[in-house]
Amino acid sequence: MHLNKGQKEEYIKRHNEIWPELKILLKEAGVSEYSIFLDEETNTLFAFQKVSGDGGSQDLGQTETVKKWWKFMADIMVTNPDNSPLTTKLEEVFYME
């Protein structure tokens, strides 16, 4: 994902105030840990989740709560026409348990 220039503090603020209903939805989807990292040089956001089961946050895009969150975040991020964050799938090239 990509953050618009100069929006770091607003992005952090909004996530520090994450909506309770969104947090519940994520937990119900099996997300037990969720971290987002920012590369300030490129404004690239990298998200990491621990997920149990076959679901995860990427499966929640059709819910009204997530659609509202995307709209809420669209002014500070690079998005698709439906307000979902523009993302790039990454290939896992190393994993250690």
N, C-alpha and C positions, 0 to 999 in steps of 0.2 A: 504494500500500500504506500501511498505517497501523501505527505502533508504539504499543504500550501506554505510558502515561505512566510516566516514571521508568526506562525500559528502554534508554536510549541506550547506556550503557557496556556492558551485556550484549550488545546487538546488535552493537556494534563488536567486542567480544571474540570472539564466535562467528564473525563473518566473517573476522577476522584468523586464525582457526584453521580455515578452511574445509577440509572433508575433501578429501584428494587425489583420491578417486574421483569426487567431485562436480565438481572442477575439470577432470578429464579428460573427463567426460561433457559439460560445457559446451563445451570446446574441440572435441570431436568433433562437436558440433552446429553448429559454425561460429562460435561466440562467441570473438572475439579480444580484445575489450576489454569490460569490464563495470564500470560505476560506479554507486554508489547514493548519493543525496544525501538529507539529512534537513532538513526545515523544522521547527525546534524549537518554533515557535509553535503549529503544528497537529499535530505528530508525523506529518506526511505524509512518506512515503518515495517518492522518484522514482528509477527505475532507467533507465540508458542503456546500450545494448549496441551494439557494432559486430558485425554478423553477415555472414558470407559464405554465399552459397547461399540456399535457401528456408527453412531451419530457424531455430532459436534456442531460448532457454531455455523459452519458453512451450510448446514441443512435447515437453517432457521429463516432463510431469506423470504419465505412466503408468509411469515407471521406478521400481524399488524404491528406488534411491538418493535420488531426489527426494522420494518419499513419506516416507522416513525423515527427510530434512532438514526437510520441512514439519512433521512431528510434533515434531522437535527445537526448531523455532522457534515453535510454536503458543502457548507460554505467554507469549511477549513481544510478540506481534503480533495484530492483528485478523484472524481467519481465517474461511473457509467451513467447513461441517460436515466436509469431507474433509481439513481442516488446511491446504489451500492458502491462500496469502495473499489476503485480500479486495483486489481490484484494481479500478481504474477506467481504462478505455481513454481515452486522450487523443488528440485530433485534432491532427495536425501542422499548424500554421498558418504556419510559416516554416522554410525550410531554405536554407543557403548552403554551397556546396562550395568 
